[in-house]
Amino acid sequence: MSKLEKLPEKNFKFILKRMYDDIDRFGRNGDLISHANQKIIKDIFDDIGISIDQDDLGFILALYKLNPNFATEKIKIPELHTYEVITKRYANVSIREYWKNEVNSYFEDEDDVNDFISWFGDDWWEGEMIDREDYDEETTDTDIDKINKLT
C-alpha cells in the first residue's frame, strides 16, 4: 500500500502537473513505465522531500494514467488490486546421479575395474538410480506467462 494515497487533492494536482510537464519534455510518452520516467518521478519527489518506494511508484504511475484531465476534473484515486502472476523460469540445472549396477569382471583390483568400465563400459543406465541431487543451477531467462486479477 502506498503512503501517498492520503495526500490532499491539491498535492496530487501539483505532482501531476510536474509529471505531465517533465514527462512530455524529458521522458518517453509512448512507454509510461520506463526507467526514464521512473527517474523523472523520483526527482519530483526528491524536490519535495518525500522518499518513494515501489508501491508509491506504482500508485503515482496509475494516478497519472487515470487523470489525463487533472487540471479540469476531480482527481481519480487508483485502487489497490491483487494479481496472481505466473512466471515461466528457464534454467540450466546441473544434477548428480548415483547409479548402482552389478558388473562382472576378471580384474582383482577395483582401480582396474574402474579404468576398464571408464574405457569400455556403457550401460550404466541399466542399473538402479539410488540417489539424485541438484548441485548447481542458473536462471537463463524468465517470462511472465499469465496474470489473473484476483481483486
C-alpha positions as CSV (number, residue, x, y, z in Angstrom):
1,M,0.0,0.0,0.0
2,S,1.3,3.4,-0.9
3,K,1.8,6.1,1.7
4,L,0.8,8.6,-0.9
5,E,-2.8,7.6,-1.1
6,K,-3.8,10.0,1.7
7,L,-2.3,13.2,0.1
8,P,-4.7,16.1,-0.5
9,E,-6.0,16.7,-4.0
10,K,-4.0,19.9,-4.3
11,N,-0.8,17.9,-3.8
12,F,-1.8,15.4,-6.5
13,K,-2.5,18.3,-8.9
14,F,0.9,19.7,-8.2
15,I,2.6,16.3,-8.7
16,L,0.6,15.5,-11.8
17,K,1.4,19.0,-13.4
18,R,5.1,18.3,-12.8
19,M,4.8,14.8,-14.2
20,Y,3.0,15.9,-17.3
21,D,5.5,18.8,-17.9
22,D,8.6,16.7,-17.2
23,I,7.5,13.5,-19.0
24,D,6.5,15.5,-22.0
25,R,9.8,17.3,-22.0
26,F,12.3,14.6,-20.9
27,G,10.5,11.2,-20.7
28,R,9.2,8.7,-23.1
29,N,5.4,9.3,-23.6
30,G,4.9,6.0,-25.5
31,D,6.3,4.0,-22.6
32,L,4.9,5.4,-19.4
33,I,6.5,2.6,-17.3
34,S,10.2,3.1,-18.1
35,H,13.4,3.9,-16.3
36,A,13.4,7.4,-17.8
37,N,10.0,8.2,-16.3
38,Q,10.9,6.5,-13.0
39,K,13.9,8.9,-12.7
40,I,11.6,11.8,-13.5
41,I,9.2,10.8,-10.8
42,K,11.9,10.1,-8.3
43,D,13.4,13.6,-9.0
44,I,10.0,15.3,-8.5
45,F,9.6,13.6,-5.1
46,D,13.2,14.3,-4.1
47,D,12.5,18.0,-4.8
48,I,9.5,18.0,-2.4
49,G,11.4,15.9,0.2
50,I,9.5,12.6,0.0
51,S,11.2,9.3,-0.4
52,I,9.2,6.8,-2.5
53,D,9.3,3.1,-2.8
54,Q,8.0,0.6,-5.4
55,D,4.4,0.8,-4.1
56,D,4.5,4.6,-4.3
57,L,5.9,4.5,-7.8
58,G,3.1,2.1,-8.9
59,F,0.5,4.4,-7.3
60,I,1.8,7.5,-8.9
61,L,2.0,5.9,-12.4
62,A,-1.6,4.6,-12.0
63,L,-2.7,8.1,-10.8
64,Y,-1.0,9.6,-13.9
65,K,-2.8,7.2,-16.2
66,L,-6.2,7.8,-14.5
67,N,-6.1,11.6,-14.6
68,P,-5.2,12.9,-18.1
69,N,-7.5,15.9,-17.4
70,F,-6.3,16.5,-13.8
71,A,-6.4,20.3,-14.3
72,T,-10.1,20.4,-15.0
73,E,-11.6,17.3,-13.4
74,K,-11.7,15.9,-9.9
75,I,-8.7,13.6,-9.2
76,K,-9.5,9.9,-9.5
77,I,-7.6,7.8,-6.9
78,P,-6.3,4.4,-8.1
79,E,-7.5,1.4,-6.1
80,L,-5.1,-1.3,-4.9
81,H,-5.7,-4.7,-6.7
82,T,-4.3,-8.1,-6.1
83,Y,-3.0,-10.2,-9.0
84,E,-1.8,-13.7,-9.3
85,V,1.3,-13.7,-11.6
86,I,2.5,-16.9,-13.1
87,T,6.1,-16.8,-14.3
88,K,8.0,-19.2,-16.5
89,R,11.6,-19.8,-15.5
90,Y,14.1,-21.1,-17.9
91,A,17.2,-22.6,-16.2
92,N,20.1,-24.9,-16.7
93,V,20.2,-27.3,-13.8
94,S,23.2,-29.5,-13.1
95,I,22.4,-32.7,-11.4
96,R,24.5,-35.5,-9.9
97,E,23.0,-39.0,-10.0
98,Y,24.3,-42.2,-8.4
99,W,23.5,-45.5,-10.1
100,K,24.0,-49.0,-8.7
101,N,24.9,-51.7,-11.2
102,E,26.4,-55.2,-10.9
103,V,29.4,-55.7,-13.2
104,N,31.2,-58.9,-13.8
105,S,35.0,-58.5,-14.2
106,Y,38.1,-60.7,-14.2
107,F,40.2,-58.0,-12.5
108,E,41.1,-58.3,-8.9
109,D,41.9,-54.6,-8.3
110,E,39.0,-52.1,-8.0
111,D,41.1,-49.4,-9.8
112,D,41.5,-51.7,-12.8
113,V,37.7,-52.4,-12.8
114,N,37.2,-48.6,-12.7
115,D,39.6,-48.0,-15.6
116,F,38.0,-50.8,-17.6
117,I,34.5,-49.6,-17.1
118,S,35.5,-46.0,-17.8
119,W,37.0,-47.1,-21.1
120,F,34.7,-49.8,-22.3
121,G,31.6,-49.8,-20.2
122,D,28.5,-48.0,-21.5
123,D,25.5,-49.5,-19.8
124,W,25.2,-47.5,-16.6
125,W,21.6,-46.7,-17.3
126,E,20.6,-50.3,-17.0
127,G,21.3,-50.1,-13.3
128,E,19.2,-48.6,-10.5
129,M,19.4,-45.0,-9.7
130,I,19.9,-44.8,-5.9
131,D,20.3,-41.0,-5.4
132,R,20.0,-37.8,-7.3
133,E,20.9,-34.2,-6.2
134,D,20.8,-30.9,-7.9
135,Y,24.1,-29.1,-7.2
136,D,24.0,-26.1,-9.4
137,E,21.6,-24.1,-11.4
138,E,21.5,-20.9,-13.3
139,T,18.4,-19.0,-14.5
140,T,18.8,-18.1,-18.1
141,D,15.5,-16.3,-18.7
142,T,12.1,-15.5,-17.2
143,D,8.8,-14.6,-18.9
144,I,5.5,-13.6,-17.3
145,D,3.2,-16.4,-18.6
146,K,-0.2,-15.3,-17.2
147,I,-1.7,-12.6,-15.0
148,N,-5.0,-13.1,-13.3
149,K,-6.8,-10.2,-11.4
150,L,-7.9,-11.5,-8.1
151,T,-9.4,-8.4,-6.5
